[in-house]
C-alpha cells in the first residue's frame, strides 16, 4: 500500500501543476463552469494525505477519464488501472492511444511497451513478447530489453538473452548482470562450451561475483587450480562477504595443487584479515590443530569468540573440548552441542539484499524478486 501512495504522490506532483496551468487560461475566459477544477485535484490530494489510496485512485481515474487529450496522463491512467488489476481497461486505454494518428513515433514505442506490460501482467507472455520484439526492431530501448529479459528468464530461454546481447557492444549495468546470469546458466548446462559463454559474459560485466565464481568452478573441473585460485582471490576483492561461499572451492584448489597445509593457511590468514567469518576461522582452527596441536587451536578459537561470539563457533569449541573430556562428562556437553547445532540448521544462511528473501542455500538469482547477485551470506550470532 505504501508503494501505491508513493506512486500516486509522484503522479500528483507531475500533473497538478500541468493541469492548473492548462486550465488557468480557460478560467480567464469562463469562470463559471470550470472554476472548481483545481479543487477536484486537491480533493484527491486530501485522500492521499489521509491515507485513503482506494478513494484517491477512484477520484483520479474519474478525472483522467474526462481528459483524453494528454497522452502522458492517459498513460498514467492506464498504469492506475493496471495497479488495480483492471487489465482490460488498461489495454483499452493503450489501444486507443495507438489508434491516434497524431501520436509521435517515440510515444508510440512507449505505448507499445506499456501494452506489452499489460499482457505480461495478465499472463499473456506470448503476446507481450511479440509486441516487444516488434518494438525492438524500431528502437532497442532499455525498457523493451528489460521486459524481454524478464519473459525469457521465466521461460529459461537463456540463449535468447545472449543472442540479443550480442547485438550490442555494451549494455546498462541493470541488463549486463542479467546477461552474465544467462551465460552462467548456459555454462552449467553445456560444460563443453563453458569458456565460450563465460568469456562472452566478461565482456559485459567483468566485475560480477557470480562470473568469477563460475570461472573458478570451470577451471577446477578442467584441472586448472591455479587459474581457479586467481578467480577466487578476485571474487573476494570484489565482495568480502562471499568468503563462506568461496571457501569450499578454495579448499579444492589447494588439494589439487598438492600444497595442502602451508599455502592454504597463508591464503586463509589473508581472508581472515579481510573478513573474519566463522567459516574461515573453522578452517584455520582445523589447520592449527594439525600443525600445532589442540591447545593452540583452543586458544585461537577462544580469543576469536571473545571478540566475535557466534553459535557455530561455540559448537566448534565444544567439539574441541569433547576430545579431552572424560566419558562421564561428555553426555551433558553433547546435549548442549546438539541443541546449538539444531539452532544453526534451522536458521537461514542467505538473505536477499533487495527484498529480504531468506534461504538455506545460495541462489544467484533471487527466487522472490528475481534480482541477480542480490543474495548474500547472513552474518550474526547464529550465522557467520
C-alpha positions as CSV (number, residue, x, y, z in Angstrom):
1,X,0.0,0.0,0.0
2,X,2.8,2.4,0.8
3,X,4.2,1.9,-2.8
4,X,0.8,2.8,-4.1
5,X,0.8,6.0,-2.0
6,X,4.2,6.9,-3.3
7,X,3.2,6.3,-6.9
8,X,0.1,8.5,-6.5
9,X,2.0,11.2,-4.8
10,X,4.6,11.3,-7.7
11,X,1.8,11.3,-10.2
12,X,0.1,14.2,-8.4
13,X,3.2,16.3,-8.3
14,X,3.7,15.8,-12.1
15,X,0.1,16.5,-13.1
16,X,-1.4,19.1,-10.8
17,X,0.9,21.9,-12.0
18,X,0.3,21.0,-15.6
19,X,-3.5,20.9,-15.1
20,X,-3.7,24.1,-13.2
21,X,-1.6,25.8,-15.9
22,X,-3.7,24.3,-18.6
23,X,-6.9,25.5,-17.2
24,X,-5.7,28.8,-16.0
25,X,-6.3,30.4,-19.4
26,X,-9.7,28.8,-19.5
27,X,-10.5,30.3,-16.1
28,X,-9.8,33.8,-17.5
29,X,-12.4,33.2,-20.2
30,X,-15.1,31.2,-18.4
31,X,-15.0,31.3,-14.7
32,X,-18.5,29.9,-14.2
33,X,-18.0,26.3,-15.5
34,X,-14.5,25.2,-14.5
35,X,-13.7,27.3,-11.5
36,X,-13.7,24.3,-9.2
37,X,-11.5,22.0,-11.4
38,X,-8.2,22.5,-9.4
39,X,-10.1,21.9,-6.2
40,X,-11.0,18.5,-7.5
41,X,-7.3,17.6,-7.7
42,X,-6.7,18.9,-4.2
43,X,-9.6,16.7,-3.1
44,X,-7.6,13.8,-4.4
45,X,-4.5,15.0,-2.6
46,X,-6.6,15.2,0.6
47,X,-7.4,11.5,0.1
48,X,-3.6,10.7,-0.1
49,X,-2.8,12.8,3.0
50,X,-5.5,10.9,4.9
51,X,-4.1,7.6,3.7
52,X,-7.2,6.7,1.7
53,X,-5.5,5.3,-1.5
54,X,-8.6,3.5,-2.8
55,X,-10.6,6.7,-2.8
56,X,-7.7,8.6,-4.3
57,X,-7.4,6.2,-7.1
58,X,-11.1,6.2,-7.9
59,X,-11.1,10.0,-7.8
60,X,-8.1,10.4,-10.1
61,X,-9.4,7.8,-12.5
62,X,-12.7,9.7,-12.8
63,X,-10.9,13.0,-13.6
64,X,-8.4,11.4,-16.0
65,X,-11.1,9.7,-18.0
66,X,-12.6,13.1,-18.7
67,X,-9.3,14.3,-20.1
68,X,-8.4,12.2,-23.2
69,X,-6.1,14.8,-24.9
70,X,-2.9,14.3,-22.9
71,X,-1.0,11.1,-23.9
72,X,1.1,11.3,-20.7
73,X,-1.9,11.5,-18.5
74,X,-3.6,8.7,-20.3
75,X,-0.5,6.5,-19.7
76,X,-0.8,7.4,-16.0
77,X,-4.5,6.4,-16.1
78,X,-3.6,3.0,-17.7
79,X,-0.9,2.4,-15.0
80,X,-3.5,3.1,-12.3
81,X,-5.8,0.6,-14.0
82,X,-3.0,-2.0,-14.1
83,X,-2.1,-1.5,-10.5
84,X,-5.8,-2.0,-9.6
85,X,-5.8,-5.3,-11.6
86,X,-8.1,-3.8,-14.2
87,X,-6.1,-5.0,-17.1
88,X,-8.9,-4.9,-19.7
89,X,-9.3,-1.2,-19.0
90,X,-5.5,-0.6,-19.2
91,X,-5.3,-2.4,-22.5
92,X,-8.2,-0.4,-23.9
93,X,-6.5,2.9,-23.0
94,X,-3.3,1.8,-24.7
95,X,-5.0,0.5,-27.8
96,X,-7.0,3.8,-28.0
97,X,-3.7,5.7,-27.9
98,X,-2.1,3.6,-30.6
99,X,-5.0,4.3,-32.8
100,X,-4.3,8.1,-32.7
101,X,-2.8,9.3,-36.0
102,X,-1.1,12.2,-34.3
103,X,0.9,10.0,-31.9
104,X,4.7,10.5,-32.3
105,X,6.9,7.6,-33.1
106,X,8.7,7.9,-29.8
107,X,5.5,7.9,-27.8
108,X,4.1,5.1,-30.0
109,X,7.1,2.9,-28.9
110,X,6.4,3.9,-25.3
111,X,2.8,2.9,-25.5
112,X,3.8,-0.4,-27.1
113,X,5.9,-1.2,-24.1
114,X,3.1,-0.3,-21.7
115,X,0.7,-2.5,-23.7
116,X,3.2,-5.4,-23.5
117,X,3.4,-4.8,-19.8
118,X,-0.4,-5.2,-19.6
119,X,-0.3,-8.5,-21.5
120,X,2.6,-9.7,-19.3
121,X,0.8,-8.8,-16.1
122,X,-2.2,-10.8,-17.4
123,X,-0.1,-13.9,-18.1
124,X,-0.2,-13.4,-21.9
125,X,3.6,-13.7,-22.3
126,X,3.5,-14.7,-25.9
127,X,1.5,-11.6,-26.9
128,X,3.8,-9.4,-24.8
129,X,6.9,-11.0,-26.3
130,X,5.6,-10.4,-29.8
131,X,4.8,-6.8,-29.2
132,X,8.2,-6.2,-27.6
133,X,10.1,-7.9,-30.5
134,X,8.2,-5.6,-32.9
135,X,9.1,-2.5,-30.9
136,X,12.7,-3.7,-30.6
137,X,13.1,-3.6,-34.4
138,X,12.5,0.1,-34.4
139,X,14.2,1.1,-31.1
140,X,16.2,-1.0,-28.8
141,X,15.3,0.8,-25.6
142,X,16.3,-0.4,-22.1
143,X,12.6,-0.8,-21.1
144,X,11.9,-3.1,-24.1
145,X,15.0,-5.2,-23.4
146,X,14.4,-5.4,-19.7
147,X,10.8,-6.8,-20.1
148,X,12.0,-9.2,-22.8
149,X,14.8,-10.4,-20.5
150,X,12.2,-10.9,-17.7
151,X,10.0,-13.0,-20.0
152,X,12.9,-15.1,-21.2
153,X,14.3,-15.6,-17.7
154,X,10.9,-17.0,-16.6
155,X,10.9,-19.3,-19.6
156,X,14.7,-20.1,-19.0
157,X,15.3,-19.1,-22.6
158,X,18.9,-18.1,-21.8
159,X,20.1,-18.3,-25.4
160,X,17.5,-15.6,-26.4
161,X,19.0,-13.2,-23.9
162,X,22.6,-14.0,-25.1
163,X,21.7,-13.5,-28.7
164,X,20.1,-10.1,-28.1
165,X,23.1,-9.1,-26.0
166,X,25.4,-9.9,-28.9
167,X,23.9,-7.1,-30.9
168,X,25.4,-4.5,-28.5
169,X,29.0,-3.7,-27.6
170,X,27.9,-2.7,-24.1
171,X,24.7,-2.7,-22.0
172,X,23.4,-0.8,-19.0
173,X,24.6,-2.5,-15.7
174,X,21.0,-3.5,-14.9
175,X,20.9,-5.5,-18.2
176,X,24.5,-6.6,-18.2
177,X,24.2,-8.6,-15.0
178,X,21.3,-10.4,-16.5
179,X,23.4,-11.4,-19.5
180,X,26.0,-12.7,-17.1
181,X,23.3,-14.8,-15.4
182,X,22.2,-16.2,-18.7
183,X,25.8,-17.1,-19.7
184,X,26.5,-18.7,-16.3
185,X,23.3,-20.8,-16.7
186,X,24.4,-21.9,-20.2
187,X,27.9,-22.6,-18.9
188,X,26.4,-25.0,-16.4
189,X,24.1,-26.6,-18.9
190,X,26.8,-27.1,-21.5
191,X,30.1,-27.7,-19.7
192,X,31.9,-28.3,-23.0
193,X,31.1,-24.7,-24.0
194,X,31.6,-23.1,-20.6
195,X,34.6,-20.9,-21.5
196,X,32.9,-19.5,-24.6
197,X,29.9,-18.4,-22.5
198,X,31.9,-17.1,-19.6
199,X,34.3,-15.1,-21.8
200,X,31.3,-13.5,-23.5
201,X,29.8,-12.6,-20.1
202,X,33.1,-11.0,-19.1
203,X,32.8,-8.5,-22.0
204,X,29.6,-7.1,-20.5
205,X,30.3,-7.2,-16.7
206,X,33.8,-8.1,-15.7
207,X,33.2,-7.2,-12.0
208,X,30.5,-9.8,-11.5
209,X,31.0,-12.0,-8.4
210,X,28.8,-14.7,-10.0
211,X,31.0,-14.7,-13.1
212,X,34.3,-15.2,-11.2
213,X,32.7,-18.0,-9.1
214,X,31.6,-19.8,-12.3
215,X,35.1,-19.3,-13.8
216,X,36.6,-20.9,-10.7
217,X,34.3,-23.8,-10.9
218,X,35.1,-24.3,-14.6
219,X,38.9,-24.1,-14.0
220,X,38.7,-26.7,-11.3
221,X,36.6,-29.0,-13.4
222,X,39.1,-28.6,-16.3
223,X,42.1,-29.2,-14.0
224,X,43.4,-25.7,-13.6
225,X,43.5,-25.0,-9.8
226,X,45.9,-22.0,-10.1
227,X,43.6,-20.2,-12.5
228,X,40.7,-21.1,-10.2
229,X,42.6,-19.6,-7.2
230,X,43.2,-16.4,-9.1
231,X,39.5,-16.1,-9.8
232,X,38.6,-16.7,-6.2
233,X,41.0,-14.1,-5.0
234,X,39.4,-11.6,-7.4
235,X,36.0,-12.6,-6.2
236,X,36.9,-11.8,-2.5
237,X,38.4,-8.5,-3.6
238,X,35.1,-7.6,-5.2
239,X,32.9,-8.7,-2.3
240,X,34.4,-9.7,1.1
241,X,31.1,-11.1,2.4
242,X,31.4,-14.0,-0.1
243,X,34.2,-15.8,1.7
244,X,31.9,-18.5,3.1
245,X,30.7,-19.2,-0.5
246,X,34.2,-19.3,-2.0
247,X,35.8,-21.3,0.8
248,X,34.9,-24.8,-0.5
249,X,36.4,-24.0,-3.9
250,X,39.5,-22.6,-2.3
251,X,40.0,-25.8,-0.4
252,X,39.7,-27.8,-3.6
253,X,42.3,-25.6,-5.2
254,X,45.0,-26.5,-2.7
255,X,44.0,-30.1,-2.5
256,X,44.6,-30.4,-6.2
257,X,47.7,-28.4,-6.2
258,X,49.3,-30.6,-3.5
259,X,50.2,-27.6,-1.4
260,X,47.7,-28.5,1.3
261,X,48.8,-27.0,4.6
262,X,51.3,-24.1,4.3
263,X,50.0,-22.3,1.3
264,X,46.3,-22.9,2.1
265,X,46.9,-21.5,5.6
266,X,48.5,-18.4,4.2
267,X,45.5,-17.6,2.0
268,X,43.1,-18.3,4.8
269,X,45.0,-15.9,7.0
270,X,44.7,-13.2,4.3
271,X,41.0,-13.8,4.0
272,X,40.7,-13.7,7.8
273,X,42.1,-10.2,7.7
274,X,39.6,-9.2,5.1
275,X,36.6,-10.9,6.6
276,X,37.0,-12.9,9.8
277,X,33.9,-15.1,9.2
278,X,33.4,-18.2,11.3
279,X,33.8,-20.4,8.1
280,X,37.3,-19.1,7.6
281,X,38.0,-19.4,11.4
282,X,36.8,-23.0,11.4
283,X,39.3,-23.9,8.6
284,X,42.1,-22.1,10.4
285,X,41.3,-23.9,13.7
286,X,41.5,-27.2,11.9
287,X,44.9,-26.4,10.3
288,X,46.3,-25.0,13.6
289,X,45.2,-28.2,15.4
290,X,47.1,-30.3,12.8
291,X,50.2,-28.2,12.9
292,X,50.4,-27.0,16.5
293,X,48.1,-29.2,18.5
294,X,44.7,-28.9,20.1
295,X,45.7,-26.5,22.8
296,X,46.9,-23.9,20.3
297,X,43.6,-24.3,18.3
298,X,41.6,-23.9,21.5
299,X,43.5,-20.7,22.4
300,X,43.0,-19.2,18.9
301,X,39.2,-20.1,18.8
302,X,38.6,-18.8,22.4
303,X,40.2,-15.5,21.7
304,X,38.2,-15.2,18.5
305,X,34.9,-15.9,20.3
306,X,35.6,-13.3,22.9
307,X,35.6,-10.6,20.1
308,X,33.0,-12.2,17.8
309,X,30.7,-14.6,19.6
310,X,28.7,-16.9,17.5
311,X,26.8,-20.2,17.9
312,X,28.7,-22.0,15.1
313,X,32.0,-21.0,16.8
314,X,30.7,-22.2,20.1
315,X,29.8,-25.6,18.5
316,X,33.4,-25.9,17.3
317,X,34.8,-25.0,20.7
318,X,32.6,-27.7,22.3
319,X,33.9,-30.3,19.7
320,X,37.5,-29.5,20.7
321,X,36.7,-29.9,24.4
322,X,34.8,-33.1,23.8
323,X,38.1,-34.8,22.7
324,X,39.7,-34.2,26.0
325,X,36.7,-34.7,28.5
326,X,36.1,-37.8,30.5
327,X,33.4,-40.1,29.1
328,X,31.0,-39.4,32.1
329,X,31.2,-35.7,31.4
330,X,30.6,-35.9,27.7
331,X,26.8,-36.6,27.8
332,X,25.9,-33.1,29.0
333,X,28.3,-31.4,26.7
334,X,27.0,-33.4,23.7
335,X,23.4,-32.5,24.6
336,X,24.4,-28.8,24.6
337,X,26.2,-29.2,21.3
338,X,23.2,-30.8,19.7
339,X,20.9,-28.0,20.8
340,X,23.3,-25.5,19.3
341,X,23.6,-27.5,16.1
342,X,19.8,-27.6,15.8
343,X,19.6,-23.8,16.1
344,X,22.2,-23.5,13.3
345,X,20.4,-25.9,11.0
346,X,17.1,-24.1,11.3
347,X,18.4,-20.7,10.6
348,X,18.6,-19.1,7.1
349,X,22.2,-18.9,5.8
350,X,21.5,-16.4,3.0
351,X,19.3,-13.4,2.5
352,X,18.4,-11.2,-0.5
353,X,19.7,-7.6,0.0
354,X,16.8,-6.3,-2.2
355,X,13.6,-8.0,-0.9
356,X,14.7,-9.8,2.3
357,X,14.1,-13.3,1.0
358,X,15.8,-15.9,3.2
359,X,17.2,-19.3,2.2
360,X,19.4,-22.1,3.5
361,X,21.3,-22.1,0.2
362,X,22.8,-19.6,-2.3
363,X,20.8,-18.6,-5.3
364,X,22.5,-16.3,-7.8
365,X,19.0,-15.1,-8.9
366,X,16.6,-14.3,-6.0
367,X,13.5,-16.7,-6.4
368,X,11.3,-13.9,-5.0
369,X,12.3,-10.6,-6.6
370,X,14.3,-12.1,-9.5
371,X,17.3,-9.8,-9.0
372,X,20.7,-11.2,-9.9
373,X,23.6,-11.3,-7.4
374,X,21.4,-9.9,-4.6
375,X,21.6,-12.8,-2.2
376,X,24.5,-12.8,0.3
377,X,25.5,-14.8,3.4
378,X,23.9,-13.8,6.7
379,X,26.2,-12.6,9.4
380,X,25.4,-12.6,13.1
381,X,25.3,-14.6,16.4
382,X,23.6,-17.6,14.7
383,X,25.4,-17.3,11.4
384,X,28.8,-16.2,10.0
